[in-house]
């Protein structure tokens, strides 16, 4: 039975997970939606009692590396994989997810995204969110 509220998109984006008071670990986002993300851990571990984290996504755009930050809570996890839900599912989180999906496509990394593209995507996200 499918429990997800939002469609997941396959993605491979480097990520640093900061857990306040306990340090950092690293991995990559495997799939993402407007509500959450699945992460494969490659270095470090999350303490078993850890519930709230800061996700620092790192993406190469073709001309520069961009960083995006979201707050999340751990839904379930193991030593190799963690499922997280974004703390806020608002337009900012949605815009960050759209940026990550856009830039993870290798062909799009060859040229930077124009401001007009970003505004167009943001407006379509806003329209879909308001219609929900």
N, C-alpha and C positions, 0 to 999 in steps of 0.2 A: 504494500500500500504506500503510495507516494504521499509524503508529509510536507513537501516543500510548497511554499506559497508562490514562488517565482521561478521562472525558467533559468536553468544553469547554462552558462557558456563555458566551453573548454578554453583554457588559457594557460600560459606558462610564463609567469612573472616572478622575478626575484622578490623576496620579502624578508624583512627583519621583524621579529616579534619581540617587543620590549615588554617585559612583565615587571611592573613596579616593585622594587624591593628585592627582586630575585635575579635580575640580569637580562640577558638577551639570548635568542636562538635564531637560526636562519633556516630558510628553505625556499620553496616556490609555491605559488598559488596554482592549483591544479584545475579548479573550476570556480566560477564566481557567478553570483546573481545580485540583484539589487538588495537582497536581504542578508547574504552571507557568503562565505568562502570556504573551500576545502584546501588545506595546506599540507604538503609533503615536507617533513622536516629533514634537513640534511646535516645540520650541526647544532649541537646543544639539545636540551630538553626543557620541557615545561614542568614546573613542580606540580605534583598531583593535586594539590589544593588550589592551584591558580585558577581563577575564574575570569578576571578582567585583564585585557592586554591592549597594547597599542600596536597596530599593524603599520609598518612603513614599507610601502610598495616602491620598487625601483624599476623604471622602464627606460630603455634606450629608444629614443624617438627617430633616430637617423641623423640627428644633428646635436643632440644633447641628452643627458640623462635627467628624467623628471622623477620627482619623489611625491608620493601621495600618502597621506596619513588618515587612518580611520581607527576608531575605537571599537573593540569587539568583546564579546564574551564567549567563552568556550562552551560548546554544546556537548561534544564528546571527543575523545581522543585516545591515542595510543602513543607509543614511543616513536612511531614513524609518520603518523597522519593525525591531523586535527581538524575538526569541523567547528567553524565559528559563525556566530550571528552578529551582524553589525549592531551597535548600540542604538544608533539612530538611522532610520530608513527615511531620509528626507531627500530633498533635491540635491544637496551637496554630495551625499553618499552616492546617489544615482549618477551624478555627473562624474565623480571619480571612477566609478565602475565603467562608465561609457568610455572614458579616456583610456583606461587600462585595456579594455577590449579592442579599442581602435588601434592602439600602438603595438599590441602583441602580434598583429598580423605582419609577417616579415616584409611583404611588398610595400606596406605603408610606412615602414621604417626608412625607406629610401628617400622620402621627402617629408618635411615637417608639415604638421597640420596647420592650416590657415585659421586665423581668428574667425572668419566667416563660417568655416566648418564647425568650429566649437559652438558658436552661437546657434547655428541650425540644429545641432544635436541636442543642445541644452533646451531649446524651445520645444523640440519633439518630446523630450523626456518630461518636461513640465506639462505638456498637453496630455500625455498618457497618464501621468501621475494625478492630474486634476480630474481626469475622466474616471479614474478608479474609485 
